[in-house]
Amino acid sequence: MNKVVFYLLFIFSLLLLISCNVEDVFYVNPTVERSIYIDVPNSYLTQSDFDFLAQNKITNLYFNVFDVKYDFFHFEIPDSILQHECNVPENFNVIPVVRIDNQIFEKIDTINLQDFAKKIAYKINDVYGASFIGHTYIKYQVYSDWDLLTKNKYFKFLEFLRKE
């Protein structure tokens, strides 16, 4: 009985191995776009940084362009704003990233979300235009640690931001 089970497992394993195509096992999708997130707002990329990016075939650079923090008196305050021109070669796609404190969505009234989205869109365009001359962005990323209490406001904000 043990020999029969052994032979059946052996034949099954052999058939399984024969049916595998080596090219399928090691297939690399040529459409994968490699990306990196850069979260150092006021540092400069050096030539060795660009050499590293080129060597690793990284084409998308996600730059944190600013954070939005909550302040009791002024409500939302842009913070850690990228304040210099980043000489990024044109062969890279630069995607602006904005981080927003969840506390803003806890405190903001739903009626003010559209105005807040306009302010964020304006600031993205302002900082991006000054920092990445020669580049245009086709998308941006907004990051917030939303929770169940702020989920609806956050996604409503994103809807308004998408229209800007």
C-alpha positions as CSV (number, residue, x, y, z in Angstrom):
1,M,0.0,0.0,0.0
2,N,2.8,2.4,0.9
3,K,4.5,1.7,-2.4
4,V,1.4,2.5,-4.4
5,V,0.9,5.8,-2.5
6,F,4.6,6.6,-3.0
7,Y,4.4,5.9,-6.8
8,L,1.2,7.9,-7.2
9,L,2.7,10.9,-5.4
10,F,5.9,10.5,-7.5
11,I,4.0,10.4,-10.8
12,F,1.7,13.3,-9.7
13,S,4.8,15.4,-8.7
14,L,6.5,14.6,-11.9
15,L,3.5,15.6,-14.0
16,L,3.2,18.8,-12.0
17,L,6.9,19.7,-12.7
18,I,6.6,18.8,-16.4
19,S,3.5,21.0,-16.7
20,C,5.3,24.1,-15.3
21,N,6.9,26.3,-17.9
22,V,10.1,27.8,-16.6
23,E,9.3,31.1,-18.4
24,D,6.1,31.4,-16.4
25,V,7.8,30.8,-13.1
26,F,10.3,33.6,-13.7
27,Y,8.0,36.0,-15.7
28,V,8.7,39.6,-15.0
29,N,5.9,42.0,-15.9
30,P,7.5,44.6,-18.2
31,T,4.7,47.1,-17.4
32,V,5.6,47.4,-13.7
33,E,6.6,51.0,-12.9
34,R,9.1,51.2,-10.0
35,S,8.6,54.0,-7.6
36,I,10.1,55.6,-4.5
37,Y,8.7,57.8,-1.8
38,I,10.8,60.9,-0.9
39,D,9.9,62.3,2.5
40,V,12.6,64.8,3.1
41,P,11.1,68.2,2.2
42,N,14.1,70.4,2.2
43,S,16.9,68.2,1.0
44,Y,18.4,68.0,-2.5
45,L,18.8,64.9,-4.6
46,T,22.4,64.4,-5.5
47,Q,23.9,62.9,-8.6
48,S,24.5,59.6,-6.7
49,D,20.8,59.6,-5.8
50,F,19.8,59.9,-9.5
51,D,22.4,57.2,-10.4
52,F,20.7,54.9,-7.9
53,L,17.3,55.7,-9.3
54,A,18.5,55.0,-12.9
55,Q,20.4,51.8,-11.9
56,N,17.2,50.5,-10.3
57,K,14.9,51.6,-13.1
58,I,12.8,53.8,-10.8
59,T,10.7,56.1,-12.9
60,N,8.1,57.5,-10.4
61,L,9.2,59.8,-7.6
62,Y,6.5,60.4,-4.9
63,F,7.6,63.7,-3.3
64,N,6.0,64.8,0.0
65,V,5.3,68.4,-1.0
66,F,3.7,69.5,2.3
67,D,1.8,68.3,5.4
68,V,-1.4,69.9,6.8
69,K,-1.5,70.0,10.6
70,Y,-4.3,71.0,12.9
71,D,-3.9,74.2,14.9
72,F,-6.6,75.2,17.4
73,F,-6.6,78.9,16.4
74,H,-5.9,78.7,12.7
75,F,-7.6,75.3,11.9
76,E,-5.4,73.9,9.2
77,I,-1.7,74.9,8.8
78,P,0.5,73.8,5.9
79,D,3.7,72.4,7.4
80,S,7.0,71.0,6.1
81,I,6.5,72.7,2.8
82,L,8.9,71.9,0.0
83,Q,10.6,75.2,-0.5
84,H,13.2,74.9,-3.2
85,E,13.5,73.9,-6.8
86,C,14.2,70.2,-7.2
87,N,16.2,69.7,-10.3
88,V,14.6,66.4,-11.3
89,P,15.3,65.3,-14.8
90,E,12.3,65.2,-17.1
91,N,12.5,61.4,-17.6
92,F,11.1,61.0,-14.1
93,N,7.4,61.2,-13.2
94,V,7.0,63.4,-10.1
95,I,3.9,62.7,-8.1
96,P,3.1,65.2,-5.3
97,V,2.1,63.8,-1.9
98,V,0.2,65.7,0.8
99,R,-0.3,64.4,4.3
100,I,-3.3,65.6,6.3
101,D,-3.7,65.1,10.0
102,N,-6.8,63.1,10.8
103,Q,-7.7,65.7,13.5
104,I,-8.6,68.1,10.8
105,F,-11.4,65.8,9.6
106,E,-12.5,65.4,13.2
107,K,-12.9,69.1,13.6
108,I,-14.0,70.4,10.2
109,D,-17.7,70.9,9.3
110,T,-18.9,69.0,6.3
111,I,-20.0,72.3,4.7
112,N,-16.3,73.5,4.7
113,L,-14.9,70.4,3.0
114,Q,-15.2,71.9,-0.5
115,D,-13.4,75.1,0.5
116,F,-10.7,73.0,2.2
117,A,-10.3,70.9,-1.0
118,K,-9.8,74.1,-3.1
119,K,-7.1,75.4,-0.7
120,I,-5.3,72.1,-0.9
121,A,-5.5,71.9,-4.7
122,Y,-4.2,75.5,-4.9
123,K,-1.3,74.7,-2.6
124,I,-0.4,71.6,-4.5
125,N,-0.3,73.6,-7.7
126,D,1.7,76.4,-6.1
127,V,4.3,74.2,-4.5
128,Y,4.6,71.8,-7.4
129,G,4.9,74.6,-10.0
130,A,7.7,76.3,-8.0
131,S,9.6,73.1,-7.1
132,F,9.4,71.0,-10.3
133,I,9.9,73.3,-13.2
134,G,9.4,71.5,-16.5
135,H,7.2,68.8,-15.0
136,T,3.5,68.4,-14.9
137,Y,1.7,66.0,-12.7
138,I,-1.1,63.7,-13.8
139,K,-1.9,62.4,-10.4
140,Y,-1.3,63.2,-6.7
141,Q,-1.5,61.3,-3.5
142,V,-3.3,62.4,-0.4
143,Y,-2.5,60.6,2.8
144,S,-4.4,60.7,6.1
145,D,-4.9,58.2,8.9
146,W,-8.7,58.4,8.7
147,D,-10.8,56.3,11.0
148,L,-14.4,55.2,11.2
149,L,-15.4,58.6,12.6
150,T,-13.7,60.6,9.9
151,K,-14.1,58.2,6.9
152,N,-17.1,60.0,5.4
153,K,-15.6,63.4,5.6
154,Y,-12.3,62.2,4.2
155,F,-13.8,60.6,1.2
156,K,-16.1,63.5,0.6
157,F,-13.1,65.8,0.7
158,L,-11.4,63.5,-1.9
159,E,-14.4,63.8,-4.1
160,F,-14.2,67.6,-4.0
161,L,-10.4,67.6,-4.5
162,R,-10.8,65.4,-7.6
163,K,-13.0,68.1,-9.1
164,E,-10.4,70.8,-8.6
